[in-house]
């Protein structure tokens, strides 16, 4: 490139560069406008809840298929920072409906949106309170038998703690892109929780939570060019195509965030990401130190190879600590493994087969 530039006319090069940047910028703006005006709206009606506690519900996706109504219950735990419907994104592309059609009864923990009454809730409240209660309901539905537990992203971290606290109720544990060593693959704590800690604390103290906009900004900073590139690509799609509809459905989910209560935000940002307490063996929930080496049930860790949100080394630190855990490494990203075009073959089918093989 240096040789080519040396032989280029500077004025002609500057003109060509400006024209290309203008074209790309126009494509980006066109993509954003097409997204904003797209007619797609999510239509799925949530299945009936089996359990409710404040804004949290346990949704029975076994009702999504005749095969799932009497299937084996599975407790599914999503992250606290995103809506749970990533696992039921569209009617024809839904991880939970896939499991139900395969003869399982997925029971999804939907955390809802924390209101003023939930802004002082801690991780102990969520794990030893809500999640433990949801697990009790799932076990009751299973006739008293322990049930498999699937945790996605932060939900997997919570599920791992639950498995340590109540091992007799967890038949198997599936951890999908679950962070554990928060300094692995990042060369230490991120600047946002070191040099930016005072600013974050001011935001949390003023709002009583970590607002959605602050969370979105932190996720955006992981790959600032991604938004630019994806909207330019979207501008080239036929708005009526399946690819365009999938893009809008996913983008709507990405923009439909959930704030974190102040105590949870502080623990996740400053204890997890700052001090790396889980990987250092210092994370305590309900008075008990969470040691994954104590997890004795069959376990499967899913480490998407192209994950930029949870580096594979971060998730592997948890999986490698659990005795005899199996590993699956799909060639996908953090979200793509769950809802991408190849999600069914790369993740859903292997996970379903693993559940059938390891049934107790």
C-alpha positions as CSV (number, residue, x, y, z in Angstrom):
1,X,0.0,0.0,0.0
2,X,2.9,2.4,0.8
3,X,4.3,1.8,-2.7
4,X,0.9,2.5,-4.3
5,X,0.4,5.6,-2.3
6,X,3.9,6.9,-3.2
7,X,2.9,6.8,-6.9
8,X,-0.5,8.2,-6.4
9,X,-1.5,11.8,-7.2
10,X,-2.2,13.4,-3.8
11,X,-5.1,15.5,-5.0
12,X,-6.7,12.6,-6.9
13,X,-6.2,10.3,-3.9
14,X,-7.8,12.9,-1.5
15,X,-10.8,13.3,-3.9
16,X,-11.3,9.5,-4.2
17,X,-11.0,9.0,-0.4
18,X,-13.5,11.7,0.3
19,X,-15.9,10.2,-2.2
20,X,-15.6,6.7,-0.7
21,X,-16.0,8.0,2.9
22,X,-19.1,10.0,1.8
23,X,-20.6,6.9,0.1
24,X,-20.0,4.8,3.2
25,X,-21.4,7.4,5.5
26,X,-24.5,7.7,3.3
27,X,-24.9,3.9,3.4
28,X,-24.7,4.0,7.2
29,X,-27.3,6.7,7.5
30,X,-29.5,4.9,5.0
31,X,-29.2,1.7,7.0
32,X,-30.2,3.5,10.3
33,X,-33.2,5.1,8.7
34,X,-34.3,1.9,7.1
35,X,-34.1,0.2,10.4
36,X,-36.0,3.0,12.2
37,X,-38.9,2.8,9.7
38,X,-39.0,-0.9,9.3
39,X,-42.5,-2.4,9.8
40,X,-41.4,-5.4,11.8
41,X,-42.7,-5.6,15.3
42,X,-42.3,-8.5,17.7
43,X,-45.6,-10.4,18.0
44,X,-44.8,-13.4,20.3
45,X,-47.1,-13.7,23.3
46,X,-45.1,-14.9,26.3
47,X,-46.2,-18.3,27.6
48,X,-48.0,-18.5,30.9
49,X,-45.9,-18.0,34.1
50,X,-45.6,-20.8,36.6
51,X,-44.2,-18.5,39.3
52,X,-43.9,-14.8,39.9
53,X,-41.8,-12.8,42.3
54,X,-41.9,-9.0,41.9
55,X,-41.1,-8.4,38.2
56,X,-39.5,-11.8,37.8
57,X,-41.5,-14.7,36.2
58,X,-40.9,-18.3,35.3
59,X,-42.3,-18.8,31.8
60,X,-43.4,-22.3,30.7
61,X,-42.2,-22.8,27.2
62,X,-43.3,-26.4,27.3
63,X,-46.7,-25.0,26.1
64,X,-45.0,-23.9,22.9
65,X,-45.2,-27.5,21.6
66,X,-47.3,-30.6,22.2
67,X,-44.0,-32.5,22.7
68,X,-42.9,-30.1,25.4
69,X,-46.0,-30.1,27.6
70,X,-44.9,-33.3,29.3
71,X,-41.2,-33.1,28.6
72,X,-38.4,-33.0,31.1
73,X,-38.2,-29.5,32.7
74,X,-35.1,-27.5,32.2
75,X,-34.4,-24.2,34.1
76,X,-33.1,-21.6,31.7
77,X,-31.3,-18.6,33.2
78,X,-30.5,-15.5,31.0
79,X,-28.4,-12.5,31.9
80,X,-29.7,-9.7,34.2
81,X,-28.5,-7.0,31.7
82,X,-30.5,-8.0,28.6
83,X,-34.1,-9.2,27.9
84,X,-34.7,-12.9,28.1
85,X,-36.4,-13.1,24.8
86,X,-33.0,-13.5,23.0
87,X,-33.8,-17.2,23.4
88,X,-37.2,-16.7,21.7
89,X,-36.3,-14.1,19.2
90,X,-38.8,-14.9,16.5
91,X,-41.5,-17.5,16.0
92,X,-39.3,-19.4,13.5
93,X,-36.0,-18.9,15.2
94,X,-36.3,-19.7,18.9
95,X,-33.9,-21.8,21.0
96,X,-36.7,-22.4,23.6
97,X,-39.3,-23.5,21.0
98,X,-36.7,-25.8,19.5
99,X,-36.1,-27.5,22.8
100,X,-39.9,-27.8,23.4
101,X,-40.3,-29.4,20.0
102,X,-37.6,-31.8,20.9
103,X,-39.5,-33.1,23.9
104,X,-38.1,-30.8,26.7
105,X,-40.0,-28.4,28.9
106,X,-38.0,-25.2,29.0
107,X,-38.8,-23.0,32.0
108,X,-37.3,-19.5,31.3
109,X,-36.5,-17.1,34.1
110,X,-37.6,-13.7,32.9
111,X,-36.2,-11.1,35.2
112,X,-38.5,-8.4,34.0
113,X,-37.5,-4.7,34.7
114,X,-36.5,-3.7,38.1
115,X,-38.7,-1.0,39.6
116,X,-38.1,1.3,42.5
117,X,-38.7,-1.6,44.9
118,X,-35.9,-3.6,43.3
119,X,-33.2,-0.9,43.1
120,X,-31.5,-2.0,46.3
121,X,-31.5,-5.7,45.4
122,X,-28.2,-7.6,45.6
123,X,-26.8,-10.6,43.7
124,X,-27.6,-12.6,46.9
125,X,-31.3,-11.6,46.5
126,X,-31.3,-12.7,42.9
127,X,-29.4,-15.9,43.3
128,X,-30.4,-17.2,46.8
129,X,-33.8,-15.6,46.5
130,X,-35.4,-15.5,43.1
131,X,-33.3,-18.1,41.3
132,X,-33.4,-20.6,44.2
133,X,-37.2,-20.2,44.3
134,X,-37.5,-20.7,40.5
135,X,-35.3,-23.8,40.8
136,X,-37.7,-25.1,43.5
137,X,-40.6,-24.6,41.2
138,X,-38.8,-26.4,38.4
139,X,-38.0,-29.3,40.7
140,X,-41.6,-29.5,41.8
141,X,-42.7,-29.6,38.1
142,X,-40.2,-32.5,37.6
143,X,-41.9,-34.5,40.4
144,X,-39.2,-33.8,42.9
145,X,-36.3,-34.8,40.6
146,X,-33.3,-32.5,40.0
147,X,-33.4,-30.6,36.8
148,X,-30.8,-29.5,34.2
149,X,-29.9,-25.8,34.4
150,X,-28.9,-23.7,31.3
151,X,-27.2,-20.3,31.9
152,X,-26.4,-17.8,29.2
153,X,-23.7,-15.2,29.6
154,X,-24.1,-13.6,33.1
155,X,-27.0,-16.0,33.6
156,X,-24.4,-18.8,33.5
157,X,-22.4,-17.2,36.3
158,X,-25.5,-17.0,38.4
159,X,-26.4,-20.6,37.5
160,X,-22.9,-21.8,38.6
161,X,-23.4,-20.2,42.0
162,X,-26.8,-21.8,42.3
163,X,-25.3,-25.2,41.5
164,X,-22.8,-24.7,44.4
165,X,-25.5,-23.6,46.8
166,X,-28.1,-26.2,45.9
167,X,-26.3,-29.2,44.2
168,X,-29.0,-31.7,45.1
169,X,-31.5,-29.9,42.9
170,X,-29.3,-29.5,39.7
171,X,-29.1,-32.6,37.5
172,X,-26.7,-31.0,35.0
173,X,-25.3,-27.6,34.2
174,X,-24.9,-26.0,30.8
175,X,-22.9,-22.8,30.7
176,X,-23.2,-20.8,27.4
177,X,-20.5,-18.1,27.0
178,X,-20.3,-17.7,30.8
179,X,-17.7,-15.2,32.1
180,X,-15.6,-16.2,35.1
181,X,-12.0,-14.9,34.8
182,X,-12.8,-11.3,34.1
183,X,-9.1,-10.4,33.4
184,X,-8.5,-13.3,31.0
185,X,-7.9,-12.1,27.4
186,X,-8.1,-8.4,28.5
187,X,-4.7,-7.9,30.2
188,X,-6.3,-6.9,33.4
189,X,-9.4,-4.8,34.4
190,X,-10.9,-2.6,31.8
191,X,-10.3,1.2,32.0
192,X,-14.0,1.8,32.6
193,X,-13.7,0.3,36.1
194,X,-10.2,1.6,36.9
195,X,-9.7,5.2,35.7
196,X,-13.5,5.5,35.0
197,X,-14.6,4.2,38.4
198,X,-15.4,7.6,39.9
199,X,-17.5,8.6,37.0
200,X,-19.4,5.2,37.1
201,X,-20.0,5.6,40.8
202,X,-21.4,9.1,40.3
203,X,-23.8,7.7,37.6
204,X,-24.9,4.8,39.8
205,X,-25.3,7.0,42.9
206,X,-27.3,9.6,41.1
207,X,-29.6,7.2,39.3
208,X,-29.9,4.5,42.0
209,X,-28.9,2.0,39.2
210,X,-26.7,1.5,36.2
211,X,-28.9,3.0,33.5
212,X,-29.4,1.3,30.1
213,X,-27.6,4.1,28.3
214,X,-24.5,3.5,30.4
215,X,-24.6,-0.2,29.7
216,X,-25.1,0.3,26.0
217,X,-22.1,2.7,25.9
218,X,-19.9,0.0,27.6
219,X,-21.0,-2.7,25.1
220,X,-20.5,-0.3,22.2
221,X,-16.9,0.4,23.3
222,X,-16.0,-3.3,22.9
223,X,-16.2,-2.9,19.1
224,X,-16.9,0.8,18.0
225,X,-16.8,-0.1,14.3
226,X,-19.4,-2.8,14.5
227,X,-22.4,-0.4,14.4
228,X,-21.0,1.4,11.4
229,X,-20.4,-1.8,9.5
230,X,-23.6,-3.6,10.3
231,X,-25.9,-0.7,9.3
232,X,-24.0,-0.2,6.0
233,X,-24.5,-3.9,5.3
234,X,-28.2,-3.7,6.3
235,X,-28.7,-0.9,3.8
236,X,-27.9,-3.3,1.0
237,X,-30.6,-5.8,2.0
238,X,-34.1,-6.1,0.7
239,X,-36.2,-4.8,3.6
240,X,-38.7,-7.6,3.1
241,X,-36.1,-10.4,3.1
242,X,-35.8,-12.8,6.0
243,X,-32.2,-11.5,6.6
244,X,-33.5,-8.0,7.0
245,X,-36.3,-9.1,9.4
246,X,-33.8,-11.1,11.5
247,X,-31.6,-8.0,11.6
248,X,-34.4,-5.8,12.9
249,X,-35.5,-8.4,15.4
250,X,-32.0,-8.7,16.9
251,X,-31.4,-4.9,16.8
252,X,-34.7,-4.3,18.6
253,X,-33.5,-6.7,21.3
254,X,-30.1,-5.1,21.6
255,X,-31.8,-1.7,22.1
256,X,-34.3,-3.1,24.7
257,X,-31.9,-3.1,27.6
258,X,-32.5,-3.4,31.4
259,X,-30.9,-1.3,34.1
260,X,-29.0,-2.9,36.9
261,X,-29.8,-2.2,40.6
262,X,-27.0,-0.2,42.3
263,X,-25.7,-3.1,44.5
264,X,-25.6,-5.5,41.5
265,X,-23.9,-2.9,39.3
266,X,-21.2,-2.2,41.9
267,X,-20.6,-5.9,42.5
268,X,-20.4,-6.8,38.8
269,X,-18.3,-3.8,37.8
270,X,-16.0,-3.4,40.7
271,X,-15.8,-6.8,42.3
272,X,-16.1,-9.0,39.2
273,X,-14.4,-6.9,36.5
274,X,-12.3,-4.8,38.8
275,X,-11.1,-7.3,41.5
276,X,-11.8,-10.5,39.5
277,X,-13.3,-12.0,42.6
278,X,-14.9,-15.2,41.0
279,X,-11.6,-16.4,39.4
280,X,-9.7,-15.5,42.6
281,X,-12.0,-17.7,44.7
282,X,-13.3,-14.7,46.6
283,X,-16.9,-14.4,45.4
284,X,-19.3,-15.1,48.2
285,X,-23.1,-15.6,47.8
286,X,-25.4,-16.0,50.8
287,X,-22.4,-16.5,53.0
288,X,-20.9,-19.3,50.9
289,X,-17.7,-19.1,48.8
290,X,-18.5,-20.1,45.2
291,X,-16.0,-22.7,44.2
292,X,-16.8,-24.4,40.8
293,X,-14.6,-27.3,41.7
294,X,-17.4,-28.4,44.0
295,X,-19.9,-28.8,41.1
296,X,-20.3,-32.6,40.8
297,X,-23.1,-32.9,38.3
298,X,-22.4,-33.3,34.5
299,X,-21.5,-30.0,33.0
300,X,-21.1,-28.6,29.5
301,X,-19.3,-25.4,28.7
302,X,-20.0,-23.6,25.4
303,X,-17.1,-21.3,24.4
304,X,-17.9,-19.5,21.1
305,X,-14.6,-19.0,19.3
306,X,-15.4,-15.6,18.0
307,X,-16.8,-14.1,21.2
308,X,-15.9,-10.5,21.8
309,X,-18.1,-9.9,24.8
310,X,-16.9,-12.9,26.9
311,X,-13.4,-13.9,25.7
312,X,-13.1,-17.7,25.4
313,X,-10.4,-17.7,28.0
314,X,-12.7,-16.1,30.5
315,X,-15.4,-18.7,30.0
316,X,-12.8,-21.6,29.8
317,X,-11.5,-20.6,33.3
318,X,-14.9,-21.7,34.7
319,X,-15.3,-24.8,32.6
320,X,-11.8,-26.0,33.3
321,X,-12.4,-25.8,37.1
322,X,-15.5,-28.0,37.0
323,X,-14.5,-31.7,37.3
324,X,-14.9,-33.6,34.0
325,X,-16.8,-30.9,32.3
326,X,-17.4,-31.2,28.5
327,X,-16.6,-28.4,26.1
328,X,-18.3,-27.2,22.9
329,X,-16.6,-24.5,20.7
330,X,-18.9,-23.3,18.0
331,X,-17.4,-21.0,15.3
332,X,-19.6,-18.1,16.3
333,X,-19.8,-14.9,18.3
334,X,-21.5,-14.3,21.7
335,X,-24.9,-13.6,20.2
336,X,-24.5,-15.3,16.9
337,X,-24.2,-18.7,18.6
338,X,-27.7,-18.3,20.0
339,X,-29.6,-16.6,17.1
340,X,-27.3,-16.7,14.0
341,X,-28.1,-18.5,10.8
342,X,-26.0,-21.5,11.9
343,X,-27.2,-21.5,15.6
344,X,-29.4,-24.5,15.2
345,X,-26.7,-26.8,13.8
346,X,-23.8,-25.3,15.8
347,X,-25.4,-25.0,19.2
348,X,-29.0,-26.1,19.5
349,X,-28.7,-29.6,18.2
350,X,-25.4,-30.5,20.0
351,X,-26.8,-29.1,23.2
352,X,-30.0,-31.1,22.9
353,X,-28.1,-34.3,22.2
354,X,-25.8,-33.7,25.2
355,X,-28.9,-33.3,27.4
356,X,-30.3,-36.6,26.2
357,X,-27.1,-38.4,26.7
358,X,-26.4,-37.1,30.2
359,X,-29.9,-37.6,31.5
360,X,-29.8,-39.1,35.0
